[in-house]
């Protein structure tokens, strides 16, 4: 887990704030990994994250988006 979850700094300094931030990051990783698994295309994890970051402010059906070939790299 240490290798995957590289955290340089935390906005909150209390133990509770740090725990919440770690759990939020782990939850996001699990959701993205699930999207990668259910996708019909062979997405790499980094490509999925980058394209999701670019399209986060648009309204798209996520299941259709991860399965359309025009978005795949």
N, C-alpha and C positions, 0 to 999 in steps of 0.2 A: 504494500500500500504506500510506503514511503516514496518509492520510485515514481509511481503514477501521480500522486497528489503532491505536487511541488507548490508550496505556499511560501511566498517571500515575506509577506507581512499581513497582519490582521488589523482591520479597522478597530475592532474592539479588543480590549486588553484583559478583560476578566475571563476566568475559566469558562463560565457559561457562554460568553460571546464567542470564544474560540471554538468550543464544542459545537455550537449552532452552525458556525461557518464551515466547519469540517463536515458535519452531517449534510448541510445544503450542497456542498461540492460533491460528496459521495452520491447523493440522491440524483443530482444532475448527470453524473457519470453513468449511473445505472439506467436512467431513462434513455440516454443517448445510446448506450450499449444495446438496449432492448430494440430501439429503432433500427440499429445496424443489423440485428439478428432477423427482424421480421421483414426487412427490405428484400425484394426479389433481385435487386442488383447487388453487385459485389462492392459495396462502399468500404473504403478504408475509414478508420475512425477519425483520422485527422481531416480528411476531405469532408466527411459528414459534419464535423464541428465547424469547419470554415464556411461551408455553404449555408449552414443554419445561422451562423453569425451574420452573414450577408443578407439573409432573407428574414431576419427576426422581426423586422418592422412591417412586413407585408402580410396580407391575409392569404394564406394558402392552406389547402388540405394537406396535412403533413404526411398522411399515408400515400396519397397520390404523388406528392412531391418527391418522396424518397424512392418511388418505383418508376418514375419517368426517366427515360434515357437521356433526355435533353439536358438534364441537370448533372448527370454523371460525368465525372472527369476521366 
